[in-house]
Amino acid sequence: MNHRTNLCTKLCISRRGLLGLGACAFAATALPSFAQSDKPVRIVLPISAGSGVDTIARAAAPTLGKTLGQPVVIENLPGAGGITGASAVAKAAPDGFTLGLFSNNHVINPAVYKKMPFDAIADFTPISVIGATPLVLVAGKGMPAKNVKELVALLKARPDDYNYASSGNGTIIHLAGELFLEQAAVKARHIPYKGTGPMVTDLIAGQVQFGVVALPAIQQHIKSGAVTAIGLCGARRSPAAPDIPTIAEQGLPDYEVEGWFAVVGPAKMQAAEVARIHDAFVKAFQSPEVAEAMGKQGNVIRPTSPEEAAKFFRSEAGRYAALARKANVTLD
């Protein structure tokens, strides 16, 4: 029994005797569980510290703790393309104390990994697709291309001479590059890296010629001239970089990829708990302080309902499965 219940029990005994004690006990049990406990909500990130989603989670955590009414602990569990962290969420009790903040890779993994320890759809409770981070196609040092037309011309003229980078095999960054090659009808050699950091380093050094990167991770290098922005990957220009045209408006009208991020829980969460957590996340991300932080990072916040999130996950899983098959992307 916690301090609040002890205090309430003493008051009830002193004033009303056993009848008051019964009423007090009922009031204690009727309180929402999060109000009775200081047990923190654990938000699992299946990626390393310092990445895009990690930056998002840590910027929102203090306000999220207030809207949830509980402490929030961010836990990074990287490994196996996000499978390690997702497994921890899938195995957790569906009590609202363990959540995951996942990105596109969660629904991509079933299409690229030969074996999965969980079902990416059935073993999780969608709560909300919170928003998206713009991705941008950039050319590295020494590449003369300044736009999509010029890059495509180079790749067609010398199809065996250029490399494109990704942050790892089977990631959204990898498949965004593959989608560009497919829609532009060109070829290039894929060079996977272990994370965004080393990928960006080699783009700046000219070790690889082009690649897709999250806008917040590359924007300072675009501004300095270390790399050249070829085009944004989303359907619309970003308020954080309004001068960068989209790839779609440069001649590939069907090209659209964003780095979305979503909050999920283990399967079989109660509807009332899902609604409570959903509302807390929406309130936190729409608060002035978090909205300002998201704007500086270039993130677009547009939270969905749990039902919309479930539909979106299924749609995205099918989309990337088709692309992975075309690109022959498989991982053990």
Buried (B, 14 or more C-beta within 10 A) or exposed (E): EEEEBEEBBEEBEEEEEEEBBEEBBEEBEEEEBBEBEEEEBBBBBBBBEEBBBBBBBBBBBEBBBEBBBBEBEBBBBBEBBBBBBBBBBBEBEBEBBBBBBBBBBBBBBBBBBEEBEBEBBEBBBBBBBBBBBBBBBBBBBEBEBEBBEBBBBBBEEEEEEBBBBBBBBBBBBBBBBBBBBBBBEBEBEBBBBEBBBEBBBBBBEBBBBBBBBBBBBBBEBBEEEBBBBBBBBBBEBBEBBEEBBBBBBBBBEEBBBBBBBBBBBBBEBEEEBBEBBBBBBBBBBBBEEBBEBBEEBBBBBEBBBBEEBBBBBEEBBEBBBEBBEEBEBEBE
